[in-house]
Amino acid sequence: MKTQLQVPSELKFLTIVENWLLSCVELELGDRVDWPRQSNRLRLVLVEAYSNVVRHAHREQPHLPVLICLEVKEQNVAVEIWDRGEGFDITTYLPPNPSDKQDRGYGWLIMHRLMDRVEYRMQANGRNCLKLETHLPKKDE
C-alpha cells in the first residue's frame, strides 16, 4: 500500500499527520503487530520529523507544504517527509552529550535508535527528503 498526505507547515496539523499515518499503518497491518508498542514508536519518530520541518526547514513559512509519503509492504514501513527548506548538512551534526543537559539536538539520535534505517537527502530541485524505514515484528516475534 502506498499513500501520501500534503499539509501546511504548521504544528497545529501534527495531530492530523499522526492520525493519518497511524491509521493507515494499522488498517494495513491489522492485529499482526503489537500495535500499542509500535504505534508509540512510529508516533515519536513522526512527531520529531514533522516538527523539525516546521520549526527548522520551513521556519515560520506555513505556506510551504510538507509532503509525507507512506509505503507499507508486509511488515515493512517506509515514510518519506519532503520539505522545501535550505537543507540540513548532516555532516555537521554532533550527538548531544547528556552531561551538558542541553534540550535540543536529540531528534536525529531518537530517529536512528527507533528506526532500522534513516536517510536524509538534499535535493537539487529545492526539496529535501528524510526517509525512515523499519520492520514491525509480528506479535509473536
Stockholm file with secondary structure:
# STOCKHOLM 1.0

chainA/1-141         MKTQLQVPSELKFLTIVENWLLSCVELELGDRVDWPRQSNRLRLVLVEAYSNVVRHAHREQPHLPVLICLEVKEQNVAVEIWDRGEGFDITTYLPPNPSDKQDRGYGWLIMHRLMDRVEYRMQANGRNCLKLETHLPKKDE
#=GR chainA/1-141 SS CEEEEEEESCGGGHHHHHHHHHHHHHHHHGGGBCHHHHHHHHHHHHHHHHHHIIIIISTTCTTSEEEEEEEEETTEEEEEEEECSSCCCGGGCCCCCGGGCCSSSCHHHHHHHHSSEEEEEECTTSCEEEEEEEECCBTTC
#=GC SS_cons         CEEEEEEESCGGGHHHHHHHHHHHHHHHHGGGBCHHHHHHHHHHHHHHHHHHIIIIISTTCTTSEEEEEEEEETTEEEEEEEECSSCCCGGGCCCCCGGGCCSSSCHHHHHHHHSSEEEEEECTTSCEEEEEEEECCBTTC
//
